[in-house]
Amino acid sequence: MYEEDGLARSGTENSLGQARMIEPAPASAGVVPVTIIRPSSGWAPLKLRELWEYRELLYFLVWRDIKVRYKQTVLGASWAIIQPFLTMVAFSIFFGHLAQISSEGIPYPIFSYTALVPWMYFANALTQSSNSLVLNERVITKVYFPRLLVPASSVLAGLVDFMLAFVILIAMMLAYGIALTVAVLAVPLLIVLTVATALGVGLLLSAFNVQYRDVRYAVPFLIQFWLFITPVAYPSSLVPESWRAIYGLNPMVGVIEGFRWALLGAGPMPWQLLIISGLAAMGLVIGGLYYFRRMERTFADMV
């Protein structure tokens, strides 16, 4: 229960900004146990164990996002396939046929679609997670729960679309006569890297968006710019060797090149890009978590 005027209280204040039941005083004192929610101060601890305690809520938030994503649409979940497929067709015409961009001996349609599957997931997850706190304003201002669950559910819900597009990718590989090898076992790790990148950036942008609402206008431009600095329409081999390490600081570079290596056998395993991109993604997640937790105490007031 929450604190109300006119009632006696006993206990200590929660300095971490989280709900905690105060130890009740003896019944003879006539004291009622209460739960006090206080904002944290300074750099709040991550409290990742709390996320595990609320795992059931995370499940329901993900399920809700999945159900409402294509509600009252004609094509429904088919959009998860149509978007990357039509983009692949456009890339194949303009970049593959007209501009003659190298695809390293791989048919350009499958070359670009292999990159578009993780890229579309990342772009959609980033868009949804950056707006998640503002869209869930009513829930955030009425009940306590770890706010981190809101952008996290938006990122995880997009995995359903990813799997649908991935099925089409496997079908295209069979059509082009490309067989799977043992390298396909690296795909789950690449998916984790993609999710981590989307979550890290999504946490930062969602926290920014609560305070600065023009973030929602900047996100589409950010995604468009990020597309050009990611080897979706072109191979990373076009980037000079001296710039390759800096280029790998974009976590999606390692993801895209990793997918092409694991599924299409495009060149040797990109160890350097994967290591650099993995470290960059880890930095984004840690930085996003700490910044999100620091700003979390202001969400209910500013959203």
N, C-alpha and C positions, 0 to 999 in steps of 0.2 A: 504494500500500500504506500501511497505517497504522503508527504508531509502536509498537514492541514493546520490552519490557525486554530488556537484554542485547546490544543491537545498537549499533554506533557510528553517530553521526549527523553530518550536515554540512548547513549552510544557515542560513536566517533564518526567523523566525516570521512567519506571515501575520497582520497586525494587523487585517484586515478580517473575520476569522471565516470565511474561505472556503478551500476545498481548493485547494492549490497545490503543484506538484511542486518540491521543493527541488533546486537544482543539485547533481548528484553530484560527489563529490570524485574525484580520480584513482583508477583501479582499483588502483594499487599501495598506496593507503592502506587498502584493504579496507573501504571505506565503502559502505553500501547506500542508494540514493536512497529517500526516503520522502515521503509526503504527510501534512502535519499540519493538522488542523482545529482552529482556535482560535475561541472566542467573541469577538465584537467588543466594543468598549467605547465608551460615549457614543452620540452620534447617528451611526449607521452610514450610509454613502452608499447610495443606492438601487441602484446597479449594475444598471441596466435592461438593459445589454448582455448580462448573464448570463442574463436571461430569454430573449433571442433564442437564445443558445447551447443552451438547454434546451427549445427550441420543440417538439422531437419528443416529449419527455416530456409537455409540456402537451397535445399532441394525444392521447396515449394515456390521460391522466387524464380528459380530456373524454369520450373514447369509452367509457371504463370507467363513468363516471357515467351516461352515456346508457343503457348496456346494463343496469345494475343498478337504474335508477330504478323501472321497472315490472316487474321480474323477479318471476315467480310471482304475477302479478295477473290477474284474470279479464278486465278491460276494457283492460288495457295502456295504451298511449299515448292511448286515448280519454279518459282523465282530464284531459288537457290541454285538451280541448274541453268536457267535462261540467262542470268546476268553474266556469269563467267563464259558461257558458250558464245553469246553474241559478241562479247568483248574479244574473244579468241578469233572470231570471224573477222572483226574489224582489224585487229592486229595483223592477221595473216594477209589481208589484202594490202594494207598500207605499209606495214613494216616488212613483212615477209616477201610480198610480190613486187611492190613498187619500189620500196627503199632497198630491197635486197639485203636486209640485215642478216648477218651470219647466225645460223642456228646450230653450228658445230656438227654438221652432218645429220642432224635429226630433222624429220619433217617439221616445218615451222608450226603448223596447227597444234601438234602434240607438245612441241617445245614451249609454246606460249601458254597452253592450257595447263600444263603441269605447274607453271609458276602462278597462274591466275587463281588456282584453287586455294592455296594458302593465303595469297594476297587478298582475295575477296573476303575471306574469313577475317583477316586482320583489319581490313578497312571497315567492314560492317561492325565488328566488335568494338573498334575504336569509336565509331560514331555513336553506337548505342550506349556504351559505358560513359562517354563524356557527358551525355545528357541525362544519365540515369538518376542522379540525385535531385535534379530539378523536376524531373517527371514524377518522382516519388515524394513530392513535397508533403502531401497529406499524411503519409505513413511516418515520415521522419519527424514531423512536428508533434505526433500524438503518442508514440510508444518508443520505448528504448530497445535497441538491439544494435549490434555492431554494424555501423554504417558501411563498413567495408563489404558487407554481403551484397549491397545494391549494385555497385559496378562489377563485382565478381560474378554475380548471376547473369548480367548482360553479356559478359565475355564467354561464360560457359554455355549459355543458351545457343550461341552461334555455332557450336560444334555440330549441332544437328544439320545445319545447312552445309557445313564442311563435309560431313559424311555423305550427304546426297551428291554433292559435286564430285567427291572422290570416287564414288561408284561409276560415274560417267567417265572419269579419267581412266579407270581400269578397263572399261569397255573400249575406249579409244585406243589404249595400248594394245589390246587384243586385235582390234581392227587393223592396226599398223604392224602387227606381227612382232611387237616388243614383249619379250618374256620377262617375268619377274625373276630376280636373282636373290641371293641371300642378303644383299644390301638393303632389301625392303624392310629388314628388321630394324633399321635406323629410323624409319618413318615415325613411330611413336615418340621417339626423343625429339624429332624435328617438330612434331605437333606441340609437345610440351614447350619447346623454345618459342613457337609462335604464340601460344597462349600466354607465356610469361611476358613477352614483348607487348602484346595487346593489353594485358593487365597493368603492367608498369606504367605505360603511357596513359591508359585509361584512368588510373588512379590520380595521376597528376592533373589531367585535363578536367576530370569531374570535380576535383577540389577547386581548381581555378574557376570553373564555370559557376559555382555557387557564389563566388565573390565578384567575378567579372563576366557578365552575361554575353559579352561579345565573343566569348570563346566559341560558342556554337556557330558563329559565322566564320571563324578562323579554321575550324576543324576541316571542312571540305577543301579549303585551300591547302592545308597541311597535308591531307591525304593525297591530293593531286601532286603536290611537290614531291612527297615521299615516293610516289610511284615512279617518277622520273629518275630518282637516285637509287632505285632498286632494279636489279637485272630481270625485269619481268618481260619486256619486249626485246631485250638484247642479252647476250651472255656477258658475264663479268670479265671474260678474257679481253674484252675491248678496253678495259681500264688498264692503264699502264702499271707494270709490276711495282714501280716505286710508290704508287698510290694505293696499292691493294690493301695494306694494313689499315690505312685510314678509312678506306671504303668499307672494310669489314666492321667498322664501328656502328654501321647501320645493321641492327640485328636481323633485319629481313633479308639482307644479302646472304648471310649464312643459311637462312631457312630456304630460300629459293634455290641456291646452288646445291644445297643438301638434298632437296626433293628431286632435282634433276639427276643427281648422281645416284640416289637410292632407287629411283624408279626407271630412269631411262639409260643409266650407265654412261652418263655424259662425263667423260674424262675421269681422272683419278679423284679419290675422295678429297674434298676441299678442307683439309685439316686446319690450315691457317685461318680461313674465313670462319669456320665453325667455332674455333676456340675464341677468336676475337669477338664474334657476334654473340657467343654464349656469355662471355664476361660482360659485354655491353648490356645484354638483356637482364643479367643478374643485377647490375648496377641500377637499371631502370626500376626493377621490382623493389629493391631495397629502398631506393630514394623515394619512389612513389608511396610505399607503405609508411615511411616515417613522416613524409609531408602530409599525407592524408590523415594520419593519426593526430598530427599537430593541429590541423585545421578542423578536425572533426567536432571540436567543442563549439564551433561557431555555426555549424550547419543549420541547426534548428532555428537560430535567430535570423540568419541571412537568407535562407532558401525561400 
